[in-house]
Amino acid sequence: MTGSRTTPSEPAATPERGSGSGIALLVIASCQLMVVLDITIVNIALPHIQTSLGFSTETLSWVINAYTLTFGGLLLLGGRLGDILGRRRVFMFGVLLFVFASLLGGLSQESWQLLAARSLQGVGGAIASPTALSLITTTFREGPERNRAFGVFAAVSAGGSAIGLLAGGLLVEWLDWRWVLFVNIPIGLLIALATPRYIRESERHPGHFDILGALTSTLGMVLLVYGFIRASEDGWSDSVTIASFAAAVVLLGLFLTVERRSKQPITPLWMFRDRNRAGVYGMMLCLAAAMFGMFFFLTLFVQNILNFSPLRAGLAFLPVSAIIAVGAGLASQLLPKWGPKPFMVVGAVLAAVGLGWLTLTDVDSTYVGSLLGPVLVFGFGMGMQFVSLTLMAVSGVQPQDAGAASGILNATQQVGGSLGLSVLVTVFGTASRNEATDQVPRFLSQATPAELVDFRRTGELPGRWGDQVLASGISSSFVAAAVFAVVAALIALIVIQVRPADLERLQGGAAVPPAPGTDGRDSGTEEPDPGTGDGASAVDGSPPRDGPPAPGRGSG
């Protein structure tokens, strides 16, 4: 576990409610909103960024990946920083770093400058976001007050995507794409100014930072993603492609070695020993890959082929956010009765159906006739997943380990989205090149002299020929996305096993602890070290067949 053994001081254990507690919640929720909407608000601006800074369609995905890879890769380290250095202090630093990176991104004149700024934004978000969640526990009393605060935080997290789509459309349409980054500056500065006045500092916990684990995992994933994107442009036999994959394997192997040996790892590998939790992480990896790809390619489709304005494109995606909320609400109401597995299976199948339906898109597709139906099916399925996956990720976990379990789930979502998007971009690049090979002879036989001159200058097919190439690549990418969703459904069907104790917890009951020695050990005599892997059954958070973990077990 990334935490350390300490006895919380009284102020941290029983936070006092002050007259500014409502403002404190506003400050914390505003930070989370800023971090969450940054993905979708930039999505709407992608076509304009591509034109302004000269990205290819393949390299354009780095505008998303540069943020999500650093955000997901450093998310657990960011939470650890707050525990050790003080959460308010670290929270302010993360917000200000995010603001500074947003300023640099908005001022970018070259593609590499924007990517560097987006990476720095991800670092700031990874520091601020987990610390913001932790600050709720030190600012609000346990009980209804804290529950309401968590409810507001969750609502902001869920609604951030929809707000980002609409805000991105408005800013790009009325101002410029750079304002999707500049808008963070006044918001972040207000948060930073209000924080020391309305939020108290938390106690510090002794411990150390797993810097090597954070660096090896993040750099390994960056090189893995780069390898896929490089392959889409230069082929699988390219020396740089091969070197990228080789370096990624070495770094990720080193990461696993570091985590196994660390007493306070950034990613507690013992969390994966429970089949349900490992299955949930695998499902999130696949579903995030499908979701990131769907938003990325549909954004290009509606603006480049359907010629939607940025504002109209943002409005076009709002039904997806709404139906996700409906699916999540339905699942949360029926979960105690039916358990999470049916929603995990059905949700993944619906996501696969929606993505499979999207493979039928072509240059003659329309929004209402071709896109709205499948994205609603996809969104409803994804909404059913979010609540189910979160509950299963923390089911049977000791209270002190719940943060690590949910933190890994969030990190898996970001990293899975980046990795999956890179795979889909590779599929897109291959399909686009094949379609271009077919379209060039047709273009040469029908093009006007002006179109021929323009083609020789840019190397890009204009008009309907170019749209056909783009549509073919996007359609093929949806095939790969549907495969990701099918894999998620198979994991839910085969791997996930909902136990009676899990259902009892969902229904508000208390399961009876197992007798000592049920799992082959004396439950009261052993406290294993999660960093060494000793006592796996005692620390993996999974209940034995006849009940939850025995009291007093787990890591601190």
Order of alpha helices (4+ residues) and beta strands (2+ residues): alpha-alpha-alpha-alpha-alpha-alpha-alpha-alpha-alpha-alpha-alpha-alpha-alpha-alpha-alpha-alpha-alpha-alpha-alpha-alpha
